[in-house]
Amino acid sequence: MAGIYISWPFCAQKCTYCNFASGVQPKGLESEYSAALAAEIAATDWALTPDTVYIGGGTPSAIPASDFGGLLEGIPGRPWAEATLEAAPGSLTPEKIAAWTGAGINRVSLGVQSFIRGELARTGRKHDAETVRGDVAMLRAGGIANFNLDLIAGLPGQTASSWRESLEAVVALDPPHVSVYMLEVDEDSRLGSEIILGGKRYGAFDVPSEDAVAGFYESAVAYLAGCGIERYEISNFARPGAESLHNLKYWRREPYVGLGSDAHSFDGVKRWRNPEMAVDYVARWHRGGVGREEETAAEPVEEKFFVGLRLAEGVEANASDWERFGDVFQRFLESGILVRDGDRLRLSARGVMVSNEVFQEFVG
Ligand code: SF4
């Protein structure tokens, strides 16, 4: 079984911290992109039947209800075990939710980011806490009880008490799944360039320190666990059984096919990616081509640890892994960054905080 990722890179605004190849796009591009995407779906070899679908971006929840069904028409494997749509708070309507469920969507991921008005305003988002509460009620009323709420730790102006307020507000909505991302300001984002210029826009002068962000993250792990929402991946938390089936495929190195701009694919042996920018993806379709641009051979052993150690369950290290990485394992075990449970290795709580440095050791 495979996972299908569909990229919809159009947004109503460009969030100040965002460095994705998504955002406000040139007028007219959206309809051409839809046609290029439909052509890529039609040209896809469905050797593996998909059991999970994930539509991300971008803001796919902005697609009009009348156009939504067509997007997934060519994808086989219904009913999918899990089909997620990323949604921006404030973009939901009962008509859209009916169109989503009619097309097979059974899970929604809401990009909440914060429940604090001032923090949201600085990101460029238009919603507030009431919008999110209304959206969650609308999802439940529309038959989507399986949903994720995203939070960002490290937004400009965030404090320990405002962070706690957002955590409590999330839990009050009783979500099956929560994602907590630690903001790493990218210099290509508007916030990043404002910081470099020493400016004041977007709260650039008020970004919490790395230590503060680490503290926010650790308090989230403890608070969510106390509410029965356990961390199962560095940024992902779920009630038992509500882990994202689609995203688990990335960390367990199971096959997935990415469709649309900036989408990545992996068939178990090779990895490939599509053109990053929507304009280039559409231009390629105009030239008679669809999909893949760069292809590389997968590196099974490196990737096993590079992605697998993100999971709280860790990875099983066999004799040949020990032969190859024994020195690295030993060093991290001795320093308390890795923990050994039988044949499995996993990151300790401290290891999670330095995970990027750990993963570097496994890059070929
Ligand atoms: S953060 Fe999400 S909604 Fe905001 S610009 Fe980036 S992709 Fe669009």
Boltz pocket constraint, residues with backbone or C-beta under 6 A from the ligand:
constraints:
  - pocket:
      binder: B
      contacts: [[A, 10], [A, 11], [A, 13], [A, 14], [A, 15], [A, 18], [A, 19], [A, 20], [A, 22], [A, 23], [A, 57], [A, 58], [A, 59], [A, 88], [A, 111]]
      max_distance: 6.0
